[in-house]
Amino acid sequence: MPPLSRPLAVAASVAAVGTAALAGGVGLVGSLPAPSLAQGTPGLMEFRWDNDRNYRKLYFFITETARLKRSEYYLILRPKDRKTALLKLSVTVPAYFDSKIEAKNVKLCEMSEGGMLSRTRCQRTIPATIEISPNGKAIEIFPETPVSDKGTIGVYMNLFNPFNAGMYQFNALGQAPGDIPVSGLLGSWLIQIDPN
């Protein structure tokens, strides 16, 4: 066989080096760590099609964002989210949230907000009567005494995430002590459930 010309020899050696690098790179892909999953906290930026000035975003934390997984929901109300003490707290659940919520798995708590060095958790349970509507789309919480607007409180729920992935908007309505029993919108928790 005749010897290869100089340009063809260079091209052949570059192709051999490229093939070896590709094979070595493919071997490395299997050894890379798996990407980490996002935590169940709200994003820093949120886009809404119909942005209303009356919409107030509330902080939340969920322990598992994948569908059908058992998760702990911490729906948090900070002192800046409410102007007065609360006599009653109502949480509306979206009609398409197909997970069963039971009163025994819901409680009203004094919360500690998590961050880089600590976890969100229920520090102390506030004595309250909890009622779930027959269709499961409203949670009514009646504390034994009005809850002060000084500390961070929240609704803790332990349940399975719904079957359908998507975004779910839970709304918080609070009733202040007074002569007129009217509930006002405190804000909304916009929770995202991931496919896997």
C-alpha positions in Angstrom: 0.0 0.0 0.0 1.4 3.4 -0.9 2.2 5.8 2.0 -0.4 8.5 2.9 0.3 12.0 1.8 1.1 14.5 4.5 -2.4 16.2 4.7 -4.2 12.9 4.8 -1.9 11.6 7.5 -2.6 14.7 9.6 -6.3 14.3 9.1 -6.2 10.6 10.0 -4.3 11.3 13.2 -6.7 14.1 14.2 -9.7 11.8 13.6 -8.1 9.1 15.7 -7.4 11.6 18.6 -11.0 12.9 18.3 -12.5 9.3 18.4 -10.4 8.5 21.5 -11.5 11.7 23.2 -15.1 11.0 22.4 -14.8 7.5 23.8 -13.2 8.8 26.9 -15.8 11.5 27.3 -18.6 9.0 26.9 -17.0 7.0 29.7 -16.9 10.1 31.9 -20.7 10.8 31.5 -21.5 7.7 33.5 -19.4 8.9 36.3 -20.8 12.4 36.6 -23.1 13.0 39.6 -26.8 13.1 39.0 -28.3 16.6 38.9 -29.9 17.6 42.1 -33.6 18.2 42.3 -35.1 21.6 43.1 -36.4 22.2 46.6 -40.0 22.9 47.3 -39.6 26.6 47.8 -41.0 29.4 45.7 -38.8 30.9 43.0 -37.2 34.3 43.2 -39.1 35.5 40.1 -42.6 34.5 39.2 -44.5 35.3 36.0 -48.2 35.5 35.9 -50.4 36.1 32.8 -53.0 38.1 34.6 -51.0 39.9 37.2 -53.3 41.7 39.6 -52.1 44.3 42.1 -54.2 42.6 44.7 -52.3 39.3 44.3 -49.9 38.8 47.3 -47.4 36.0 47.1 -47.0 34.0 50.3 -44.0 31.9 51.4 -44.2 28.1 51.6 -42.0 25.1 51.8 -42.8 21.5 50.7 -40.5 18.6 51.4 -41.2 16.7 48.1 -42.3 18.2 44.8 -42.7 15.0 42.7 -46.3 13.8 42.0 -47.7 11.0 44.2 -44.9 11.4 46.8 -45.7 11.9 50.5 -44.9 15.5 51.3 -45.1 17.9 54.2 -46.6 21.3 53.3 -45.6 24.4 55.3 -47.9 27.2 54.3 -46.4 30.2 56.1 -47.9 33.5 57.1 -45.3 36.1 58.3 -46.2 39.0 60.5 -46.0 41.3 57.4 -48.7 39.2 55.7 -51.4 40.0 58.2 -52.3 43.3 59.8 -54.4 42.1 62.7 -54.8 39.0 65.0 -56.6 36.1 63.4 -59.9 34.7 64.8 -60.3 32.3 61.8 -58.1 31.2 59.0 -59.5 29.7 55.8 -57.4 28.0 53.1 -59.0 27.4 49.7 -57.7 24.4 47.8 -57.9 24.3 44.0 -60.7 22.2 42.5 -58.2 20.2 40.4 -55.9 19.3 43.4 -56.8 15.6 43.5 -55.2 14.7 46.9 -57.2 13.8 50.0 -56.7 16.2 52.9 -57.7 14.9 56.3 -58.2 17.0 59.4 -56.0 14.8 61.5 -53.0 15.6 59.2 -53.5 19.4 59.4 -52.4 21.7 62.2 -51.9 25.4 62.9 -48.4 26.1 64.2 -45.9 28.8 65.2 -43.3 28.4 62.5 -39.6 28.9 62.2 -38.7 29.8 58.6 -35.9 27.8 57.1 -32.9 29.1 55.2 -29.4 28.1 54.3 -28.6 26.8 57.8 -31.9 25.7 59.2 -35.1 23.9 58.2 -38.6 25.2 58.1 -40.5 23.5 60.9 -43.4 23.7 63.2 -42.1 24.9 66.6 -45.3 24.8 68.6 -48.8 23.6 67.7 -51.5 26.3 68.3 -54.7 24.7 69.8 -57.3 25.0 67.1 -60.4 23.2 65.6 -59.8 22.2 62.0 -62.6 21.4 59.6 -62.3 20.2 56.1 -65.2 20.8 53.7 -67.0 17.6 52.4 -65.4 18.1 48.9 -62.0 18.8 50.4 -61.6 22.1 48.7 -61.6 24.3 51.9 -59.8 24.1 55.2 -61.3 26.1 58.1 -59.1 26.7 61.1 -60.6 28.1 64.3 -57.9 28.8 67.0 -59.1 28.6 70.6 -57.8 32.2 71.2 -57.1 34.8 68.5 -53.6 34.4 67.0 -51.4 37.5 67.4 -50.0 39.2 64.4 -46.5 39.3 66.0 -45.0 36.0 65.1 -44.7 33.7 62.1 -47.5 31.1 61.9 -48.4 28.5 59.3 -50.6 25.7 58.3 -48.8 22.3 58.4 -50.2 19.5 56.2 -48.9 15.9 55.7 -50.3 14.4 52.5 -49.6 12.7 49.2 -49.0 15.1 46.3 -51.6 15.0 43.6 -51.4 12.7 40.5 -51.3 15.6 38.1 -48.2 17.7 37.8 -48.8 21.4 37.5 -49.2 24.6 39.5 -51.7 24.9 42.3 -52.8 28.2 43.9 -53.9 27.9 47.5 -55.5 31.1 48.9 -55.4 32.3 52.5 -58.4 34.2 54.0 -58.2 35.6 57.5 -61.0 36.8 59.8 -60.0 39.5 62.3 -61.7 39.8 65.7 -64.4 42.4 65.7 -68.1 43.1 65.4 -68.3 42.3 61.7 -67.3 38.7 60.8 -65.7 39.4 57.4 -62.8 37.4 55.9 -60.2 39.2 53.9 -57.7 37.8 51.4 -54.2 37.5 53.0 -52.5 36.1 49.9 -51.8 33.0 47.9 -49.3 30.2 47.9 -48.5 29.1 44.3 -47.2 25.5 44.6 -45.7 23.6 41.7 -45.8 19.8 41.5 -43.2 18.2 39.2 -43.8 15.1 36.9 -41.0 13.1 38.6 
